Amino acid sequence: MVFVVAIIILALLGVIGLAASDTALLNILMAANGNDAKNAFFLADSGANAGHEYLETAIASANSTFYNDGTSATNASAWENTNGFDPDDFPVKWHSHESEGTYVRAGFIETGLVPGSAIQCGTGYGSAGRGAASGGTFSSYLIRSHRKGARNSVAEVDLGWRHINQ
C-alpha cells in the first residue's frame, strides 16, 4: 500500500514538474519576443532620427532624389496612410544585420509661410517700409523608418519634420 501511494505521489510531482517547466519555457519565449519587439522599435526610432540627418544633408546639397524626386515614392501624401512595406521604396538601409535592417525614407508634404513672415509694412510718407518679421518659408516632410527584427517583430516610426528656409 505504501509503495502504491509513493508511486502516485511521485507521478503527481512529475506532472507538476512538467507543468512548471512548460510554464517557465513559455515565460522565457514571451520575454524574448518582448525584448525583440523593443529592440525593433528602438532601432526604428533611431532610423527616424538618422533619417532627419539624411534629409537635412540632402536639402543642403540640393539632392532632392531622397525627399522629392517627383514620383509617388517621395510624395508622402501618397503613402503616409498606407500599411504595406516594400523595401524597394526605401532608399536607405541602415543598421543592417543578416536579413534584418532598418529602412528609411522621406517624402515631401507641403510648403508654406512661417506665421508672421510679412514681406514689408508701410510706415507712411517717410520711407518705403520695414520688415515685419524675420520669418521665411517652411517645407514639411514625413520621415518613415521601418524595422524588421528577429522573431518576425516589426516596428514602424513616422517622424514629421519641418525645414525652415530663411
C-alpha positions as CSV (number, residue, x, y, z in Angstrom):
1,M,0.0,0.0,0.0
2,V,2.8,2.4,0.9
3,F,4.5,1.6,-2.4
4,V,1.3,2.4,-4.4
5,V,0.9,5.7,-2.6
6,A,4.6,6.6,-3.2
7,I,4.2,5.9,-6.9
8,I,1.0,8.1,-7.1
9,I,2.7,10.9,-5.2
10,L,5.8,10.7,-7.5
11,A,3.6,10.7,-10.6
12,L,1.8,13.8,-9.3
13,L,5.1,15.5,-8.5
14,G,6.3,14.6,-12.0
15,V,3.2,16.2,-13.7
16,I,3.6,19.3,-11.5
17,G,7.3,19.5,-12.5
18,L,6.5,19.2,-16.2
19,A,3.8,21.9,-16.0
20,A,6.2,24.2,-14.2
21,S,8.9,23.5,-16.8
22,D,6.4,24.2,-19.6
23,T,5.3,27.4,-17.9
24,A,8.9,28.6,-17.5
25,L,9.7,27.9,-21.1
26,L,6.6,29.8,-22.2
27,N,7.7,32.8,-20.0
28,I,11.2,32.7,-21.5
29,L,9.8,32.8,-25.0
30,M,7.4,35.6,-24.1
31,A,10.3,37.6,-22.6
32,A,12.4,37.0,-25.7
33,N,9.6,38.2,-28.0
34,G,9.0,41.3,-25.9
35,N,12.8,42.0,-26.0
36,D,12.9,41.6,-29.8
37,A,9.9,43.9,-30.2
38,K,11.5,46.6,-28.1
39,N,14.8,46.3,-30.0
40,A,12.9,46.6,-33.3
41,F,11.1,49.7,-32.0
42,F,14.3,51.4,-30.7
43,L,16.2,50.6,-34.0
44,A,13.2,52.0,-36.0
45,D,13.2,55.1,-33.8
46,S,17.0,55.6,-34.3
47,G,16.4,55.2,-38.0
48,A,13.9,58.0,-38.0
49,N,16.4,60.2,-36.1
50,A,19.1,59.3,-38.7
51,G,16.5,60.0,-41.4
52,H,16.2,63.6,-40.5
53,E,20.0,63.9,-40.7
54,Y,19.9,62.3,-44.2
55,L,17.1,64.7,-45.1
56,E,19.0,67.9,-43.9
57,T,22.1,66.7,-45.7
58,A,20.1,66.1,-48.9
59,I,18.5,69.6,-48.6
60,A,21.9,71.2,-48.0
61,S,23.4,69.5,-51.0
62,A,20.3,70.1,-53.2
63,N,19.9,66.3,-53.7
64,S,16.1,66.2,-54.0
65,T,16.1,62.5,-55.1
66,F,16.0,61.5,-51.4
67,Y,12.9,63.6,-50.5
68,N,11.2,64.9,-53.6
69,D,12.0,63.4,-57.0
70,G,8.6,64.0,-58.5
71,T,7.4,60.4,-58.1
72,S,4.9,58.8,-55.7
73,A,7.9,57.2,-53.9
74,T,8.8,60.6,-52.4
75,N,5.3,62.1,-52.3
76,A,4.4,61.5,-48.6
77,S,0.8,62.3,-49.3
78,A,0.6,59.2,-51.4
79,W,2.0,56.8,-48.8
80,E,1.5,58.4,-45.4
81,N,-1.6,56.4,-44.6
82,T,-0.5,53.0,-46.1
83,N,0.5,50.0,-44.1
84,G,2.3,47.9,-46.8
85,F,6.0,47.6,-46.8
86,D,8.2,47.3,-49.9
87,P,11.9,47.6,-49.3
88,D,12.4,49.0,-52.8
89,D,10.5,52.2,-51.7
90,F,13.1,52.9,-49.0
91,P,16.4,54.4,-50.4
92,V,18.4,54.0,-47.2
93,K,19.0,50.7,-45.4
94,W,20.6,51.4,-42.1
95,H,21.9,49.3,-39.2
96,S,21.6,46.1,-41.2
97,H,22.4,42.7,-39.8
98,E,21.9,39.5,-41.8
99,S,18.2,39.6,-43.0
100,E,17.3,42.3,-40.5
101,G,17.6,46.0,-41.3
102,T,16.2,49.5,-40.7
103,Y,14.8,51.0,-43.8
104,V,14.4,54.8,-44.0
105,R,12.6,57.0,-46.5
106,A,11.5,60.7,-46.6
107,G,8.7,62.3,-48.5
108,F,7.6,65.9,-49.2
109,I,4.3,67.0,-47.8
110,E,3.8,70.8,-48.2
111,T,5.4,74.2,-48.2
112,G,4.1,77.4,-46.7
113,L,5.0,80.7,-45.0
114,V,6.2,80.8,-41.4
115,P,3.5,82.6,-39.4
116,G,4.3,86.3,-39.1
117,S,6.6,86.5,-42.0
118,A,5.2,89.6,-43.8
119,I,7.4,90.9,-46.5
120,Q,7.1,94.6,-45.8
121,C,5.0,97.0,-43.9
122,G,4.3,100.6,-45.0
123,T,5.5,103.2,-42.5
124,G,3.9,106.3,-44.1
125,Y,5.3,109.1,-46.2
126,G,8.9,109.0,-44.9
127,S,10.1,105.6,-46.1
128,A,9.4,102.6,-48.2
129,G,8.7,100.3,-45.2
130,R,10.3,97.9,-42.8
131,G,10.4,94.2,-42.5
132,A,7.8,92.9,-40.0
133,A,9.5,89.7,-39.1
134,S,12.5,87.6,-40.0
135,G,10.2,84.6,-40.9
136,G,10.7,82.7,-44.1
137,T,9.1,79.7,-45.7
138,F,8.9,76.1,-44.5
139,S,8.8,72.7,-46.1
140,S,7.2,69.8,-44.3
141,Y,8.4,66.2,-44.7
142,L,7.4,62.8,-43.4
143,I,10.3,60.5,-42.5
144,R,9.3,56.8,-42.1
145,S,11.6,54.2,-40.6
146,H,10.7,50.5,-40.8
147,R,12.5,47.8,-38.9
148,K,12.0,44.1,-39.3
149,G,13.7,42.3,-36.4
150,A,14.2,38.8,-35.1
151,R,11.2,36.5,-34.5
152,N,9.1,38.5,-37.1
153,S,8.9,41.6,-34.9
154,V,8.2,44.7,-36.9
155,A,8.2,48.3,-35.9
156,E,7.5,51.4,-37.9
157,V,8.1,55.0,-36.7
158,D,6.9,58.2,-38.5
159,L,8.6,61.5,-37.9
160,G,7.1,64.8,-39.1
161,W,9.9,67.2,-40.0
162,R,9.6,70.9,-40.8
163,H,12.6,72.5,-42.5
164,I,12.7,76.3,-42.2
165,N,14.1,78.2,-45.2
166,Q,15.5,81.5,-44.2
